[in-house]
Amino acid sequence: MRPRLKKPEDSYDAIVVGGGLGGLSCALDLSLQGLGVALFEQHSRVGGYAHNFKRRGYTFDVSLHHLGGLEQGQLANRVLGRFG
């Protein structure tokens, strides 16, 4: 399901500030419920701690090295399951 894009002059049902993992999850959940969502991120790309960057020929992993709660019935498992 592709999110519907709105023109700036249109109104939104929800505004999410921050495009890290939590903000992206929140925006996706609201969008799946049929709400119009605007997501604002100060960085040049979304993802928060879930991305890397290159400097002087080296690639750096920002921080996310482990995601817990993936067992059946735990929070991360339920959230990821909801998003398919």
PAPA-298398 format. One record per residue (C-alpha): x, y, z; residue number from 1. Coordinates in nm, 3 decimals, always signed. Layout:
+---------+---------+---------+-------+
:      c1 :      c2 :      c3 : bakol :
+---------+---------+---------+-------+
:       X :       Y :       Z :   NUM :
...
+---------+---------+---------+-------+
% end
This chain:
+---------+---------+---------+-------+
:      c1 :      c2 :      c3 : bakol :
+---------+---------+---------+-------+
:  +0.000 :  +0.000 :  +0.000 :     1 :
:  +0.157 :  +0.324 :  -0.113 :     2 :
:  +0.103 :  +0.628 :  +0.110 :     3 :
:  -0.100 :  +0.904 :  -0.044 :     4 :
:  +0.086 :  +1.231 :  -0.083 :     5 :
:  -0.090 :  +1.557 :  -0.010 :     6 :
:  -0.022 :  +1.906 :  -0.132 :     7 :
:  +0.112 :  +2.149 :  +0.132 :     8 :
:  -0.213 :  +2.342 :  +0.132 :     9 :
:  -0.409 :  +2.029 :  +0.229 :    10 :
:  -0.464 :  +1.943 :  +0.592 :    11 :
:  -0.336 :  +1.632 :  +0.767 :    12 :
:  -0.495 :  +1.414 :  +1.031 :    13 :
:  -0.164 :  +1.365 :  +1.215 :    14 :
:  +0.183 :  +1.516 :  +1.219 :    15 :
:  +0.480 :  +1.303 :  +1.326 :    16 :
:  +0.801 :  +1.482 :  +1.422 :    17 :
:  +1.110 :  +1.266 :  +1.386 :    18 :
:  +1.181 :  +1.001 :  +1.126 :    19 :
:  +1.362 :  +0.750 :  +1.345 :    20 :
:  +1.233 :  +0.398 :  +1.396 :    21 :
:  +0.962 :  +0.511 :  +1.638 :    22 :
:  +0.842 :  +0.799 :  +1.419 :    23 :
:  +0.839 :  +0.584 :  +1.108 :    24 :
:  +0.645 :  +0.310 :  +1.288 :    25 :
:  +0.395 :  +0.561 :  +1.421 :    26 :
:  +0.346 :  +0.726 :  +1.082 :    27 :
:  +0.303 :  +0.390 :  +0.909 :    28 :
:  +0.051 :  +0.269 :  +1.167 :    29 :
:  -0.154 :  +0.588 :  +1.138 :    30 :
:  -0.139 :  +0.567 :  +0.760 :    31 :
:  -0.255 :  +0.203 :  +0.763 :    32 :
:  -0.555 :  +0.322 :  +0.966 :    33 :
:  -0.643 :  +0.555 :  +0.678 :    34 :
:  -0.521 :  +0.881 :  +0.827 :    35 :
:  -0.334 :  +1.145 :  +0.629 :    36 :
:  +0.009 :  +1.176 :  +0.790 :    37 :
:  +0.285 :  +1.435 :  +0.756 :    38 :
:  +0.629 :  +1.319 :  +0.873 :    39 :
:  +0.903 :  +1.575 :  +0.948 :    40 :
:  +1.270 :  +1.487 :  +0.992 :    41 :
:  +1.558 :  +1.732 :  +1.037 :    42 :
:  +1.823 :  +1.499 :  +0.892 :    43 :
:  +1.868 :  +1.455 :  +0.517 :    44 :
:  +1.722 :  +1.103 :  +0.538 :    45 :
:  +1.496 :  +0.907 :  +0.769 :    46 :
:  +1.590 :  +0.605 :  +0.978 :    47 :
:  +1.756 :  +0.748 :  +1.286 :    48 :
:  +1.991 :  +0.488 :  +1.429 :    49 :
:  +1.901 :  +0.243 :  +1.153 :    50 :
:  +2.134 :  +0.375 :  +0.885 :    51 :
:  +2.502 :  +0.417 :  +0.810 :    52 :
:  +2.725 :  +0.683 :  +0.659 :    53 :
:  +3.055 :  +0.696 :  +0.472 :    54 :
:  +3.349 :  +0.917 :  +0.555 :    55 :
:  +3.699 :  +0.908 :  +0.404 :    56 :
:  +3.640 :  +0.570 :  +0.244 :    57 :
:  +3.507 :  +0.403 :  +0.561 :    58 :
:  +3.148 :  +0.300 :  +0.628 :    59 :
:  +3.015 :  +0.361 :  +0.979 :    60 :
:  +2.713 :  +0.185 :  +1.128 :    61 :
:  +2.537 :  +0.446 :  +1.339 :    62 :
:  +2.414 :  +0.238 :  +1.631 :    63 :
:  +2.141 :  -0.019 :  +1.581 :    64 :
:  +2.306 :  -0.356 :  +1.634 :    65 :
:  +2.032 :  -0.553 :  +1.807 :    66 :
:  +1.656 :  -0.559 :  +1.797 :    67 :
:  +1.499 :  -0.750 :  +2.082 :    68 :
:  +1.141 :  -0.853 :  +2.139 :    69 :
:  +1.108 :  -1.057 :  +1.821 :    70 :
:  +0.977 :  -1.368 :  +1.993 :    71 :
:  +0.612 :  -1.461 :  +1.941 :    72 :
:  +0.385 :  -1.228 :  +2.138 :    73 :
:  +0.652 :  -0.971 :  +2.224 :    74 :
:  +0.622 :  -0.604 :  +2.124 :    75 :
:  +0.861 :  -0.587 :  +1.826 :    76 :
:  +0.714 :  -0.907 :  +1.686 :    77 :
:  +0.360 :  -0.768 :  +1.712 :    78 :
:  +0.456 :  -0.433 :  +1.555 :    79 :
:  +0.646 :  -0.589 :  +1.263 :    80 :
:  +0.367 :  -0.843 :  +1.215 :    81 :
:  +0.111 :  -0.564 :  +1.190 :    82 :
:  +0.315 :  -0.400 :  +0.914 :    83 :
:  +0.349 :  -0.729 :  +0.727 :    84 :
+---------+---------+---------+-------+
% end
